[in-house]
Structures are given as C-alpha cells and as structure tokens.
Amino acid sequence: MHTPADAPATIAADSPEGWRLERHAHGRLDLIDIDGRCHQDVDVLRAFPVTAPAGPVAVVAADGGELAWVESLASLPAALKSLLDRELAQREFLPVIERIEAVSDTEPTEWTVNTDRGPHRFVVAHADDVARHPDGSVFVTDTFGMRYRIPRVAGLDPHSRRLLEKLA
Amino acid sequence: MTPPAPEIPARAPNSPLVGIGPPWSQGFAFGPDETVLAACRFDLNAQLQFGDGWIVLTNKRVIADEPASAEGTVRAAGGPRSWWIDADTRLDVQLRSAVGRVDLSQGDQIVARWLFTPAKAAAIHALEDAFDARLRGPDGLTEPADLRSTRQQVADASEEEAEEQPAAAANRDLADDAAGTGGSASWRPLFRVIAFAKPHAGMAVLGAVLSLASTAAALVPPYLTMPLVDDVLIPRQNGKDVPFSIVWWYLGGLLAAALIAWLLSWFQTWTAAWVSERIAVGLRTRTYAHMQSLSLDFFQSKRTGDLMSRVGSDTDKINVFLSVNLIEFASNLMLLALTTMVLVWLNPTLALLTLVPIPFVVWLIYAVRERLRRGFARAAVAWSDMTSVLADTIPGIRVVKAFAQEAREIDRFAASNERVLEANDRVNVVWSFCGPVISLFSEIGLLVVWACGAWLVFAGGVTVGGLTAFLAYIARFYGRIESMIRMVPATQRAAASAQRIFEILDCQPTVAQAARPVRLDRVAGRIEISGVHFRYGAREVLHGIDLVIEPGEMIGLVGTSGSGKSTLANLVCRFYDPSSGSIRIDGVDLRDVDIADYHRNLGCVLQEPFLFFGTIADNIAYGQPTASREKIVAAARAAGAHDFILSQPLAYDSRVGERGSGLSGGERQRLSIARALLVDPRILVLDEATSSVDAETEAIIQAAIDRLVTGRTTIAIAHRLSTLRRANRIVVLDAGRIVEMGTHDDLLAADGMYARLYRSQMKAAEEAAAAG
C-alpha cells in the first residue's frame, strides 16, 4: 500500500478484551476483532454524547453494526484511550459558541454567533433544541443536527447571556 | 305452543321465600319451593312504546309482566304470565341496535319475546347469565353460594330501581340549574375553589386586612375636604383672615392619605395575585393528578382538546377572577359599608336618598347573573370544541394531507371559531348593557342629591363643605357599585369555569383502588381467569372466559377482530374490571390488588408504540426513570435496537419527536420492547406487537420478543400466527368465547377454526412468495 512520506505512520492500540484498533494514513480506522477479522473504516461514537460525554463509546462498522463497546474511556489502557480521544475529537465537530450576536424573535430562530471556528449562522427549530445542563453548559442543536456548545453560560458577555435567557 | 303455567295458589304464610322477589313482583304467587334466581325490568312493549315490565327467573319458571300498551288500559295478557322451565327451554338475548330482545323458546318455538332498550341491557344480561348458570347447576338448582349472590343481585336490582327515580330527579335538578331557575347554585363552585386557598390562608388573611386598611385610607380625603371648605375657604371668601399655612396642612393630609392608600393597595393587589396564582397552580395540578387517576374509559369518553382547555384555560379564568375580582369585590363591599356609615353620619336624609337606586341594582344583578353564567358556560364549551378540533387534526395531519382535506379542516376550525364568537357575542350583549345602566343610576342619584343638597343649603340644614364631602362620598359610593356590577360577568365566567373543573374532580375512577389494597412485591405470574364477562355499555363482548395461565407460560390469543382478544388483554392489564367473574393473580383478585404494585409487574407492548417527546434513553427508561445507562443499553441490545440507536445523530441522547416522529414503525416498536424489557416484568402483554411492520423487520422484532417472553407469563395477541410459534398454548376466541385451546400441533390436528386460519395464512404467504 502506498503511504506518503509525510503521513503519520499507523498507530495501533489493543483493548483489554483483545480487539485492536488501527489508525492508518488519512485517518482511516480499522478494527481487528478477537477472531482476527479486520473491519475497515470503522467509526467511533459516544453513546450518550449529551448526558454522559465521558460515558460509553461504541465502535461501529461502516454498515452501522456495533463492533466494540467501551463502558468508560477512563478505564482504558493509555494508548487506546489517547487514540479514541483523538478520533472522537476529530469526528465530533462541536464548535464552541463564544458570543451570540443576534437571535431572531420568532421560531424557528436564526442565530448569528461567533464560534471558536469562526463566525457562523444557523437555524434552531425549537426552544427544546437549546439544552441546559446542570453543570452550566448549554448545547444548541440546529435544524441539520449540528451541535454547538457553550461551556459556561456565566462566562458569556451580558449581551449573549440576555439573548440566551430569552430562549432557555 | 306451551300453555302458560297454571296459576299457583297463594304462598303459605310461613314460606321461607317470602320477600325474595323484587318489590315490583310482589303480589305474585311463588310456589312453596320456588326460589327467585334473577329479576330484571324491561321497558318496551311489542309496539315499541315505552312501558314498564318485568321478568323474574325462578328455579321453576320464567314469569313476566308485559308493559301496558300506549292506550294504557289493558295489559297484554291480563297480568303476569309464567312458563315452566324444562330441558328444552332457552332464553336468548340479542342486542344489535337500540332495541334488544329476549326470546323465550321451548324446543324450536318462541313462546315469548320481550323488547328492551340498552339502558336495561346489563340487568337483562345478568338474567341470561343466571338462566345459563341454572342449567349448569345440579338438578337445575344452583348451589347455595351462587344462590346467595343472585339473591344479593336481586336485592341490588330492586335497590337500583328504587334509586333510579331520585337519581333521575337529581338529573332534572341539574338541568334546571343550568336552565337558570337554580338559586345560589352558581356560586357554589366558587366557594369550592376557595378551599384551595387553605394552604395559603396566612397570605389570604393578610390580603383581606390590607384591603380593609387601604379602603379606610381611601375614605379619609373627602373627610378632610369638609373642614377645608367650611373652616378655611368659605370664611376666607367671606373676608375673614385665614393664614394660607392651614391650607398646606390640609393638602399635606390629603397627600399622605393618598400615598398610604396607594401603598396599601399595591401590597394588597400583590398579595391577592400571589394567593390566586397558587390557587390556580393547585387547581391545575389537582385536576391533572386526578385525571391521571381516572380509568381508561374516562379518556375514551372525553375529547383531548376539551380536557386541555379545562386544565389550561378554565383554571386561568379562575386565577384572573381570584387575583383581580375577588379582592376587588371584597374591598368594594367594605367600602360600600364604610361609605354608607359615613354618609348616614354626615346626613341621614341625604344618605337615604343615595340608597334609593340600590334595590334596582340588586334586582339587575339577580336578573342578569344566571343569563351570564349560562352564556359563559356556552362560551367555554365552544372554546373546548375549538381546542378539540386542534387536538384532533394536528396529530392526524398526515391523514388530512393525504386526502387533501386541508380546506375542510380549515372550515371546521373556522366554524368552531365562529361558534366561539357567537357565544361571546351573546354574552357580551348582556354584560355590556349592565355598566351603562349603573352609570345612569348613579347620574340620577347624584342629580337627586344635588337637588336636595341645594335645598338643604338654602334651608341651612347643611354646610357647603358638608355637601361637597357628601357628594365626594357619593361619587365613590356609585363608583364602587358600578365596579361591582362590572364584576358580575367575571364572577359568572369564573363560576362556569370552576364548574367545568369540578366536573373532572368529581369523576370517580371506574377501576378503583381497593380500600385496603393487597400489596404485591414480585409476583410469580399465575393468572386465573374465571367466568369473566365484560360489557362495553350494553354490548357484551366476553361471555364467560375461563382460563388459567401458569407462571412463565406463553399464551397466544387468536381470533378474528372483534372476538374479544384485546378486551381480554385489557382486563388482564386491569385497564378495566370484568362485569362479572374474576381475574386472580397468584390467587389474589385483581380488584383487591394495589394497582400500581400490579402495574410494576406488568409490561405492555402495544400495536401502536407510543413514544414521548424526549430522548431515546428517556423513552426506554420510561417505566423506571432511575435506571442506569448500562441497564438502558442492555435493554436496547436485547430489543435489537442498539445498532439503529447508535446510528442516530446523538445516539441515546437523540430526541424523538412527538409520538416518535423521525423513526420507522419497526424502530419505534423495538424501543417499546426495550421499554418493556427494562422494567423486567413478570407478566407481559403483547397486543399485535408485530402487525404494523414489514416481514424483515418482523423477524428482528420477533427475535427481540422471543428474548422478552422467556421466563415471563405472556399473553400475546397476534394476527400472524407465525409469531406465536413459541406459545405454550394457543387460545382461540370467537365472539367472546373460547372455542379452542391447545398447542399449535393439537389445534392443527383438531382441524377446527385455528387450522382454517393457519391454512389460509400459509396459502397467502405462499402466494405472496410466488408473486414476489
């Protein structure tokens, strides 16, 4: 297989259960199960991304079938944990809203925000899509299912906070 | 035709059976060893005219008295007739429309036919049951225990009859009330609302005290103007040297009084709002909690929109009434009383004149009150109808669109909205009339007082200052009366709303918790169904079901639609209670068991899985909100739902819309199976769980169901017989009776109804396979 010289080399990590995760060039992820079968281009995702981001993680095949299940990242061997953390971070595009410039008055609301990935506009269908968490963070889901995070409402400027109060 | 039985001579006076017959059959001579088994009344004669007849069943005879014909002169056969019962005697009851009939036949001859309306159906069915039970009993006689219960029934029946009249009278009272002849009835629901203020009695009393204080403060200013005019302004005008500083004193007093009145009324308004808001919250929660305690039949008889409008908009109207109007009413009343005292004290003659319009006002309130309440009740009903249109069509929007009926639905909504307008218009005419009439009264009143006052000033009976103060008080007096009149509509609106709320609160659950319920922990799951009959209204859908299900056994219920399968499942779930007979769980009658305890042992997977607005995890954990994530995931895995959940954008945290929109039927069904698995029920009811999904999904769901039923007492209803392959026994129902029972192989060998059903389904499947 051709590997560009500047691409990172394959990183592999073994799980205590005996399956193995391999990260290849261009970010392709393979899983070798305990029977030695190789599943190419697998996906990793959190089972409770909102209510328990640190909770269970699933490795699923390209066709959606579950291949492996990790109850908690914290209990994993360091190599696998760092690989999974990296993959999850890559796959979970979760911009952080730093300032809310404007929110339209009528539902569906149109948001103009500044994120850590630059300015952005999106539409939120319903007030229920602005979910507050007890730790003070807020998750906003737009009409396309894209999510945005506000880590600390108290950390926002007064203008943004006022706009957010209107909704949640 | 069998001749009527010969008249039996009058009973021996010492007969032990004296008094067993219902009161209306008394005077009829029963035989010395004749026992009354059942009795009922019927209400139509052969010409379908209403009348009053009765049938009494004894161990020997059927005795009946026909209703008189419309002419009311001659009884059909000159008094009660009777027929001896022998082996050939049959009693058949049929009720297909508004007229039911009881046929008494001997051999293949019908010897008598009686007609009845559905109102009498329950009693007639009881008679039929007693007739059938009589045939089963040894020697045509029922056992003493049964006899006792039928005797009780007879007594009940006659009691019921006795109660019927007063009940009907009570209904008439209600109707009369609504029609406006009732006395103070319209206030009654409002007094009941006040009971909800009890937890906040402290604040309510504070509000009343503040109200009194602010009223008193408001009465001070006119009293200060009197000396200002008489002792300062008029002497000054007449050339007396009065220093202006005195004026300052009076002005200061006036300002202070105004400020105090303002402050007090601010606090008082706030207190009133505080209390009424809490009363409204209490009412809403109580109403909703009470609704949750009511049985399924309540919800089937009520429209969602109507209930929503009662809980939402009617409680709000009461809230407005309490916060704005009630305190205002109280303070007006106090002000009126105080003002009257001041007026009388100032000048009794003038005061008397002021009071002249009062009787007219009272008469007006009286005349208008009932009219308003009826108007507002109508308006509230119209509003409910409008909400019902919404609650009906929004969930059904797909059907509306599929059949392009948007315009029709808009018309329907517009029409109901139009009825709201009409109802409001009618009531507006009445109350808008009141205010101006009172204004007119007060203008005339002022005129009269001015006239008399001027005359008195001329005659020296009153000072100018006195007259000024008097007029100021009178202006307040009429102002209060006016505002009280304006409150009559608000009061009546709130009364109508309160009435609608108490209609819900006064409903009793038909499936009631026993007085001393038997607490259940985890049951073994043995279900004994014995002699269960069930009626929906007048129609009997189950005619005596006997079935024992052992712990862990899976029973497949099979039958055509309308055969009573779902009804039986509903009875096992205790959504309803049997009309007669009993269902026992581990030997305890379901009616004696704590309902919540029982439902904790029960899992249901229904044909139409219902998902609530919330996340997938919330929906799976619905029966056990505290369930751990591991448990939720385990349930989802067992239900074959795990993989598709992981493919949702937020996996277990994905939100499913109302009624699970965004998921396929098979996915929703698997979530509902996971929900049932999570609570780990001992008893499982599957009501056509796979009938709404395609064959491929069915295979996945079937695998999930197979895991679900293992080790649990299961009642599975299925149209597709293939889904019952794991059933230990299959029970075939037809028209409310068990017609076959046994294993799949037994039933095929028996070549009965099940075998026919099975063969036709296999054939259909083969044809489909060949076509596909």
HADDOCK unambig.tbl for C-alpha pairs under 7 A between the chains (distance, minus, plus):
assign (segid A and resid 47 and name CA) (segid B and resid 646 and name CA) 6.54 0.50 0.50
assign (segid A and resid 47 and name CA) (segid B and resid 651 and name CA) 5.20 0.50 0.50
assign (segid A and resid 47 and name CA) (segid B and resid 652 and name CA) 5.64 0.50 0.50
assign (segid A and resid 48 and name CA) (segid B and resid 651 and name CA) 6.34 0.50 0.50
assign (segid A and resid 48 and name CA) (segid B and resid 652 and name CA) 5.41 0.50 0.50
assign (segid A and resid 48 and name CA) (segid B and resid 653 and name CA) 5.41 0.50 0.50
assign (segid A and resid 49 and name CA) (segid B and resid 650 and name CA) 6.23 0.50 0.50
assign (segid A and resid 49 and name CA) (segid B and resid 653 and name CA) 6.65 0.50 0.50
assign (segid A and resid 50 and name CA) (segid B and resid 653 and name CA) 6.09 0.50 0.50
assign (segid A and resid 51 and name CA) (segid B and resid 653 and name CA) 6.85 0.50 0.50
assign (segid A and resid 64 and name CA) (segid B and resid 643 and name CA) 6.34 0.50 0.50
assign (segid A and resid 64 and name CA) (segid B and resid 647 and name CA) 6.32 0.50 0.50
assign (segid A and resid 65 and name CA) (segid B and resid 643 and name CA) 5.60 0.50 0.50
assign (segid A and resid 66 and name CA) (segid B and resid 643 and name CA) 6.03 0.50 0.50
assign (segid A and resid 145 and name CA) (segid B and resid 649 and name CA) 6.83 0.50 0.50
